[in-house]
């Protein structure tokens, strides 16, 4: 339509140095062909690898079902209950450690071990004697299938029983996961397993929590993973131990309910008929805006998963209170003040004299590529006073040749790898724990056998009738443990002090030789022998008023001294 323009374009001289070099053009075309052939080979190799993985996954799926069937047949052929003394259990994570109702034994069941290539699941039942410090392996007919990330709770009625619910099992290379929804009962008098046949129970899950409160078992939260999607739960189910029936707790419309989560912590208060919930973990999908040059510079929205760790505390009233108008099964979020723990999940929690004692846990950060995790594990302890809603840090001290000790007395049932028991004589209590940890990028449970002995006492006992609280606390995030007894009869005021500050011991007067001998016999492990230990307690009070957490002197002690 515009011949002048065509003539103008035709008359323009060609840019360049004249005639094209045909050899260079041929070389470039050959190079491009070589690159194309290389890309084709790479795509073909990737396709073959994908097909091999699909075949391996299909084989693993068949093997998974075959393994479970073979195991069920093998357990049916088990002749009788047996027990033998064995070394400590092999390293494992996500098992359950439960205090025997008698208070003298710990029961370890299940767990898993990943060696970097292969994942192994266990269904072994171990008995650990706290007095004798030995392990015994119990073999029983009709034992539950191998599993991890399940929950166990001990019930003292009827001679004692151990209930196990849920958990997960996977193929060796973790290409497929199977979640359980079965409930098992172990008779602690005969050590015979029996599967409880009850309808309307919770769905299949792992990473949940279960506690015993009066004549009820409460199951809350957890997750289900089918390798395509992960679903988290916030439903609560109750198993009636007298009727052997499940029922789901239903809240009124508009009532507050905790968000879905796994790896949280539960502690029961049977006297109040309540259960306390702290923390937890879940993954949420986040929309990400990305720039795409192939779509006219339009923003492309994609979904990515990111981990969220809760720091909230909730109370569940199982039985309600007609006087105060609290309905059965209602949730109440507790207030929070003081110095709460940092973001974490998978920690252990028990109830102690109106306080929740939290220990350990893990905090995860996703890597930049989203394919890995950077994890930080904790060995600190915190307490939450239920009446005031205040968090405080507690001191965790370690003595030479002994495991780390929590400067606290503890009572009540334990769960999730922690058990508490009354000490001998009934005047003190102690907290017991087994290992700790979590398997790679899976959701949390909090049991792992890391040390040689397998079980470790994590608390020093304190007199039940002591006038002062058994836990030394710091509202400013610092921590100080309960004073250790002084051989001279004075009050020790040094715990976890830095190397530069010597231990302090309040001396009201020169002790007699007989009092020194009796005090030395009474508390020989705590004997302090340094002349600097006779520093006046008044200086310790002055140090504490300046904000130093290395000394623990109360105003009453200072006035008395």
C-alpha positions in Angstrom: 0.0 0.0 0.0 3.0 2.3 0.4 5.4 1.6 -2.5 7.6 4.6 -1.6 8.4 3.0 1.8 9.3 -0.3 0.1 11.7 1.5 -2.3 13.2 3.4 0.6 13.9 0.1 2.5 15.2 -1.6 -0.6 17.6 1.3 -1.3 19.1 1.3 2.2 22.6 -0.3 2.4 23.1 -3.5 4.4 25.0 -3.2 7.6 28.0 -5.3 8.2 31.3 -6.1 6.4 29.8 -7.3 3.1 29.2 -10.9 2.2 28.4 -13.2 5.1 31.0 -15.8 6.2 29.2 -19.1 5.5 31.7 -21.1 7.5 31.0 -19.2 10.7 27.2 -19.5 10.1 27.6 -23.3 9.7 29.6 -23.5 12.9 27.0 -21.7 14.8 24.2 -23.9 13.4 26.2 -27.0 14.3 26.7 -25.6 17.9 23.0 -25.0 18.3 22.2 -28.5 17.1 24.7 -29.9 19.6 23.1 -28.0 22.4 19.6 -29.1 21.3 20.8 -32.7 21.3 22.3 -32.4 24.8 19.0 -30.9 26.1 17.1 -33.8 24.6 19.4 -36.3 26.2 19.0 -34.6 29.6 15.2 -34.6 29.3 15.2 -38.2 28.3 17.4 -39.1 31.3 15.1 -37.1 33.7 12.1 -38.9 32.3 13.7 -42.3 32.9 14.6 -41.3 36.5 11.0 -40.2 37.1 9.7 -43.5 35.8 12.1 -45.4 38.0 11.0 -43.5 41.0 7.3 -44.2 40.2 8.1 -47.9 39.9 10.0 -47.8 43.2 7.1 -46.0 44.9 4.6 -48.5 43.5 6.8 -51.3 44.8 7.1 -49.6 48.2 3.3 -49.2 48.4 3.0 -52.9 47.8 5.7 -53.7 50.3 4.1 -51.4 52.9 0.8 -53.3 52.8 2.7 -56.6 52.8 4.8 -55.6 55.8 1.8 -54.7 57.9 0.0 -58.0 57.0 3.1 -60.1 57.8 3.5 -58.3 61.1 -0.1 -58.9 62.1 0.3 -62.6 61.3 3.6 -62.8 63.2 2.0 -61.2 66.3 -0.9 -63.7 66.1 1.7 -66.5 66.4 3.3 -65.1 69.5 2.9 -67.7 72.2 3.0 -65.9 75.5 4.2 -62.8 77.3 7.9 -62.7 77.9 10.4 -60.4 79.6 14.1 -60.2 79.5 16.8 -57.8 80.8 18.4 -55.9 77.9 20.7 -52.9 77.4 19.2 -49.5 76.8 17.0 -49.2 73.7 18.6 -48.3 70.4 18.5 -44.6 69.3 15.0 -43.5 68.3 12.7 -40.6 68.1 8.9 -39.9 68.4 8.2 -42.8 70.8 6.1 -42.4 73.9 7.5 -42.4 77.4 4.8 -42.8 80.1 5.0 -43.1 83.9 3.7 -46.3 85.3 0.7 -45.7 87.7 2.9 -47.2 90.5 5.4 -44.4 90.0 8.4 -46.7 90.0 8.7 -47.5 86.3 8.7 -45.8 82.9 7.1 -47.4 79.9 8.7 -46.8 76.5 6.7 -47.8 73.4 7.4 -47.5 69.6 9.4 -44.8 67.9 11.5 -44.6 64.7 15.1 -44.2 63.6 16.4 -42.6 60.4 20.0 -43.3 59.4 20.1 -40.9 56.5 18.9 -43.5 53.9 16.4 -45.8 55.6 13.7 -45.2 58.1 12.9 -48.0 60.7 9.8 -48.1 62.9 9.5 -50.0 66.2 6.7 -51.5 68.3 8.9 -52.6 71.2 7.7 -52.2 74.7 10.4 -51.4 77.3 10.1 -51.2 81.1 12.6 -49.0 82.9 13.0 -49.4 86.6 13.8 -46.0 88.3 15.1 -47.7 91.4 17.3 -50.3 89.8 18.2 -48.3 86.7 17.8 -51.2 84.3 15.8 -51.9 81.2 13.6 -54.9 80.4 12.1 -55.8 77.0 8.5 -57.1 77.1 7.1 -59.3 74.3 3.4 -59.8 74.2 0.8 -61.4 71.9 -1.3 -59.1 69.6 1.0 -56.1 70.1 0.2 -52.9 68.0 1.9 -52.5 64.6 5.1 -50.4 64.5 4.5 -46.7 64.7 5.8 -43.3 65.8 4.4 -39.9 66.6 1.6 -41.6 68.5 0.4 -40.8 72.0 0.2 -42.9 75.2 -1.6 -42.3 78.6 -1.5 -44.4 81.8 -4.7 -45.0 83.8 -4.4 -46.3 87.4 -7.8 -47.9 87.7 -8.3 -51.6 87.3 -4.8 -52.6 88.1 -3.3 -50.1 85.7 -3.6 -49.7 81.9 -1.7 -48.1 79.1 -3.7 -46.6 76.2 -2.1 -45.9 72.9 -3.8 -44.0 70.0 -2.8 -43.1 66.5 0.6 -42.6 65.0 2.2 -43.1 61.7 4.2 -45.7 59.7 6.1 -45.3 56.4 8.0 -47.2 53.8 11.8 -47.4 54.2 12.5 -44.5 51.9 9.5 -42.5 53.2 7.7 -42.5 49.8 4.4 -43.4 51.5 3.0 -42.7 54.9 0.3 -44.5 56.7 -1.6 -42.9 59.6 -3.3 -45.0 62.3 -6.6 -44.3 64.0 -6.7 -47.4 66.3 -6.9 -47.4 70.1 -5.0 -50.1 72.0 -5.0 -51.0 75.7 -2.2 -52.7 77.6 -3.1 -54.5 80.8 -0.2 -53.6 83.2 -1.0 -56.6 85.4 -0.6 -59.2 82.6 1.1 -57.1 79.9 -1.3 -58.3 77.3 -2.4 -56.0 74.5 -6.0 -55.6 73.3 -7.3 -53.4 70.5 -10.3 -51.4 71.7 -13.2 -51.6 69.2 -15.1 -48.3 69.6 -16.9 -46.3 66.9 -16.9 -42.6 66.2 -13.3 -42.1 67.2 -10.9 -39.5 65.8 -9.7 -39.7 62.2 -6.3 -41.1 61.3 -3.6 -38.8 62.4 -0.2 -38.4 64.0 1.5 -35.5 65.9 -1.6 -35.2 68.1 -1.7 -35.1 71.9 -3.6 -37.2 74.4 -3.9 -36.9 78.2 -5.9 -38.6 81.0 -8.2 -36.5 83.1 -10.5 -38.2 85.7 -12.3 -41.0 83.8 -11.7 -39.5 80.3 -9.0 -39.6 77.6 -8.7 -36.4 75.6 -7.3 -36.4 72.1 -6.6 -33.0 70.4 -5.0 -31.8 67.2 -2.5 -33.6 65.0 -2.1 -33.8 61.2 -2.7 -36.1 58.2 -0.2 -36.3 55.3 -0.9 -38.2 52.1 2.2 -36.8 50.3 -0.2 -34.6 48.2 -1.6 -32.4 50.9 -1.2 -32.0 54.6 -4.2 -31.4 56.8 -4.0 -30.1 60.4 -6.7 -30.6 63.0 -8.1 -28.7 66.0 -10.9 -31.1 66.9 -11.1 -32.6 70.4 -12.3 -36.1 71.1 -13.1 -37.7 74.4 -13.0 -41.4 75.2 -15.1 -42.4 78.2 -13.2 -45.0 80.2 -16.3 -46.3 82.0 -18.4 -46.7 78.9 -15.6 -47.4 76.4 -17.2 -44.9 74.0 -15.9 -42.0 71.9 -17.6 -38.7 71.5 -16.5 -35.4 69.9 -16.5 -32.2 71.8 -18.8 -29.7 70.1 -18.4 -26.0 70.9 -21.2 -23.4 70.6 -21.2 -21.2 67.5 -19.0 -18.2 68.0 -17.1 -19.7 70.9 -13.3 -19.4 70.7 -11.4 -22.5 69.6 -7.6 -23.0 69.1 -6.4 -23.0 65.5 -5.4 -26.3 63.9 -2.0 -27.5 65.0 0.3 -30.5 65.8 3.2 -30.8 68.2 1.5 -28.8 70.9 1.7 -29.5 74.6 -1.2 -30.7 76.9 -1.4 -31.0 80.7 -4.4 -32.1 82.7 -5.7 -30.8 86.0 -8.0 -33.5 87.3 -9.0 -31.5 90.4 -10.4 -28.7 88.2 -11.5 -31.1 85.4 -9.6 -29.0 82.9 -6.8 -29.5 80.3 -4.3 -26.8 79.4 -2.9 -26.4 75.9 0.3 -24.5 74.9 1.9 -23.8 71.6 2.0 -26.0 68.5 2.9 -26.0 64.9 1.3 -26.0 61.5 2.0 -25.0 57.9 -0.1 -22.4 56.1 -0.2 -21.6 52.4 1.0 -18.1 51.5 0.3 -16.3 48.2 3.5 -15.1 46.5 3.7 -12.5 43.7 6.2 -13.3 41.0 7.3 -11.3 37.9 6.8 -13.2 34.6 8.2 -11.7 31.4 6.4 -14.1 29.2 3.0 -12.8 30.3 3.3 -9.2 29.4 5.1 -8.4 32.7 2.0 -9.4 34.6 2.2 -10.5 38.3 1.8 -14.3 38.7 0.4 -15.5 42.0 1.7 -18.8 43.4 1.1 -20.6 46.7 3.9 -21.5 49.0 3.9 -23.2 52.4 5.5 -21.6 55.5 5.7 -22.9 59.0 3.9 -21.2 61.9 4.7 -21.8 65.6 2.1 -20.8 68.2 2.8 -19.2 71.6 -0.7 -19.1 73.0 -2.1 -20.9 76.0 -5.7 -22.3 76.3 -7.9 -23.9 78.9 -10.4 -26.6 78.1 -13.1 -27.3 80.7 -14.1 -30.9 80.1 -16.9 -31.1 82.6 -17.9 -27.4 82.8 -19.0 -25.4 85.8 -22.7 -24.7 86.3 -22.1 -22.2 89.1 -19.9 -20.0 86.9 -21.8 -20.7 83.7 -19.0 -22.5 81.9 -20.3 -25.1 79.5 -18.7 -28.5 79.2 -16.1 -28.6 76.3 -15.6 -24.8 76.2 -12.2 -23.3 75.4 -10.8 -20.2 77.0 -7.6 -18.4 75.9 -5.4 -17.5 78.8 -3.8 -14.2 79.3 -0.1 -13.8 78.8 2.5 -11.6 80.5 6.0 -11.7 81.9 8.8 -13.4 79.9 7.2 -16.2 77.8 9.3 -18.8 75.9 10.6 -18.0 72.4 8.8 -19.4 69.4 9.0 -23.2 69.5 7.0 -26.5 69.2 7.4 -30.0 70.4 8.2 -29.0 74.0 7.2 -31.0 77.1 4.8 -29.7 79.7 3.5 -30.8 83.0 1.4 -29.2 85.7 3.0 -28.4 89.1 1.1 -26.7 92.0 -0.9 -24.3 89.8 1.9 -23.7 87.3 2.7 -25.2 83.9 6.3 -26.2 83.5 7.6 -26.2 79.9 10.9 -27.7 78.9 12.8 -27.9 75.6 11.4 -27.7 72.1 12.6 -26.8 68.6 12.3 -23.7 66.4 12.5 -24.2 62.6 13.3 -21.7 59.9 12.7 -22.5 56.2 15.7 -22.2 53.9 15.7 -19.7 51.1 14.9 -22.4 48.5 12.1 -23.8 50.6 13.4 -27.3 50.5 15.1 -27.5 53.9 15.0 -26.4 57.5 17.4 -24.7 59.9 16.5 -26.0 63.3 17.4 -24.7 66.8 16.8 -27.0 69.8 16.3 -25.8 73.3 17.1 -27.1 76.8 15.6 -24.2 78.8 12.6 -24.3 81.2 9.8 -21.9 81.8 6.8 -21.8 84.2 3.4 -20.3 83.6 1.3 -19.3 86.7 -2.3 -20.1 85.8 -3.8 -17.7 88.3 -1.9 -14.6 87.2 -1.1 -15.6 83.6 2.6 -14.7 84.0 5.5 -16.5 82.4 8.9 -16.8 84.1 12.2 -18.4 83.1 13.5 -21.3 85.2 17.2 -22.3 85.7 18.4 -25.6 84.3 21.7 -26.6 86.0 24.0 -29.5 85.4 26.2 -31.1 88.0 29.4 -33.0 87.3 28.7 -36.6 86.4 25.0 -36.1 86.4 22.4 -35.1 83.7 21.0 -31.6 83.5 18.7 -30.9 86.4 15.6 -28.7 86.5 15.6 -26.7 89.7 12.0 -27.6 90.4 9.8 -30.2 92.0 7.1 -31.6 89.8 3.9 -33.6 90.1 1.1 -34.9 87.9 1.1 -37.2 84.9 3.6 -36.7 82.1 3.2 -37.0 78.4 5.2 -36.7 75.2 8.5 -38.0 76.5 8.2 -36.5 80.0 6.9 -38.2 83.1 6.7 -36.9 86.7 6.6 -39.0 89.8 6.6 -38.7 93.6 9.9 -39.3 95.1 10.6 -41.8 97.8 9.0 -40.9 101.1 6.3 -38.8 99.5 7.8 -35.4 100.6 9.2 -34.5 97.2 8.6 -35.0 93.5 10.8 -35.2 90.4 10.6 -34.8 86.7 11.8 -37.6 84.4 12.5 -37.3 80.7 13.9 -39.4 77.9 16.0 -37.9 75.2 14.5 -35.3 72.9 14.3 -34.4 69.3 12.4 -34.7 66.0 12.9 -36.4 62.7 13.9 -34.1 60.0 11.0 -32.1 58.4 8.2 -34.1 59.9 5.7 -32.6 62.5 6.7 -32.8 66.1 6.7 -35.2 68.9 9.1 -35.0 71.7 10.7 -38.3 72.6 14.1 -39.5 71.5 16.7 -41.8 73.1 20.0 -39.8 72.8 22.0 -40.7 75.9 23.5 -44.0 77.0 21.4 -44.5 80.0 18.2 -43.8 78.0 16.3 -42.1 80.8 17.5 -39.2 82.9 16.2 -37.5 86.0 15.6 -33.9 85.1 14.6 -32.5 88.5 15.9 -32.1 92.0 13.3 -32.8 94.6 12.0 -30.1 96.9 10.0 -30.5 100.1 6.3 -30.3 99.6 5.7 -28.3 102.7 8.4 -25.7 102.0 7.5 -22.2 102.8 9.0 -20.8 99.6 8.2 -21.9 96.0 10.4 -24.8 94.8 11.3 -23.0 91.5 13.6 -20.1 91.5 12.3 -17.7 88.8 13.1 -14.5 87.0 10.5 -12.3 85.5 13.0 -10.5 83.3 13.9 -13.5 81.2 16.8 -14.5 83.5 16.7 -17.6 85.7 18.0 -18.6 89.0 17.6 -22.0 90.7 16.5 -22.9 94.2 19.3 -22.4 96.7 21.3 -25.5 97.5 21.7 -26.4 101.2 24.9 -25.0 102.7 27.1 -27.3 104.9 27.3 -24.6 107.6 23.6 -24.3 108.1 23.4 -21.0 106.2 21.5 -20.4 103.0 23.3 -20.8 99.7 22.8 -17.9 97.4 24.7 -19.0 94.3 23.4 -21.0 91.4 24.7 -21.0 87.8 27.0 -18.1 88.6 29.6 -17.2 85.9 33.1 -18.3 86.6 34.1 -14.9 87.7 31.6 -14.8 90.6 32.2 -17.3 93.4 29.4 -19.0 95.2 27.9 -17.1 98.1 26.9 -18.6 101.4 25.1 -16.6 104.1 26.8 -17.2 107.5 24.8 -15.7 110.4 27.4 -16.9 113.0 30.3 -19.3 113.4 29.0 -22.8 113.3 29.9 -25.4 115.9 31.9 -28.5 115.0 29.0 -30.9 115.7 26.7 -28.8 113.5 29.3 -28.9 110.7 29.6 -32.7 110.9 25.8 -33.2 110.8 25.4 -30.7 108.0 28.2 -32.4 106.0 26.5 -35.8 106.4 23.1 -34.4 105.4 24.2 -32.6 102.2 27.6 -33.9 101.3 27.0 -33.5 97.5 26.4 -29.8 98.0 29.5 -29.1 100.2 31.1 -25.8 99.4 34.7 -25.3 100.5 35.9 -21.9 99.5 36.7 -19.1 102.0 35.0 -16.8 99.5 31.7 -18.7 100.2 31.5 -16.7 103.5 30.6 -13.5 101.7 27.8 -11.7 103.5 24.4 -12.2 102.0 23.8 -8.5 102.0 26.2 -8.1 99.0 24.2 -10.8 97.3 21.0 -8.8 97.7 22.8 -5.8 96.4 23.9 -7.7 93.4 20.4 -8.9 92.7 18.9 -5.4 93.0 21.3 -4.4 90.2 19.7 -6.9 87.9 22.2 -9.7 88.0 20.6 -13.1 87.8 23.6 -15.0 89.3 22.5 -14.6 92.9 19.2 -15.6 94.5 18.7 -13.9 97.8 15.3 -13.0 99.0 14.4 -10.0 101.2 13.4 -12.2 104.0 16.7 -14.0 104.0 18.6 -10.7 104.0 16.7 -9.4 107.0 17.2 -12.6 108.9 20.9 -12.7 108.2 
